């Protein structure tokens, strides 16, 4: 059986990181499935899905590492083509990825004790994001 749920989330703009674990747990509960896999996918090319220990220091560290990997003020050809300021946002999103797969067993999402699922906004302005949670199982 397949269960699909779409959720809308407003972000605050570049490097806002939101814990979306509760949405996933709620979807598993709604699905009435006991065991299977969950795919979490964000539409758009300037946002990403990942896991992290959701604590203030690490969230700050994460943003700083992204700045070192794909600096905002570096030159990006993308910005010449579209006359925007988010070339670094696209690079960061591509490196992190737009989806995640998580198993669940006996209706329990198999995340580690300190592991939360996050939505990372990488665009330079706030966005309305669409997250698709698709659950396959029995």
Helices and strands as residue ranges (DSSP letters): E 2-10, E 16-19, H 21-31, E 36-42, E 47-52, H 56-69, H 77-82, H 87-96, E 99-105, E 108-109, E 116-121, E 128-137
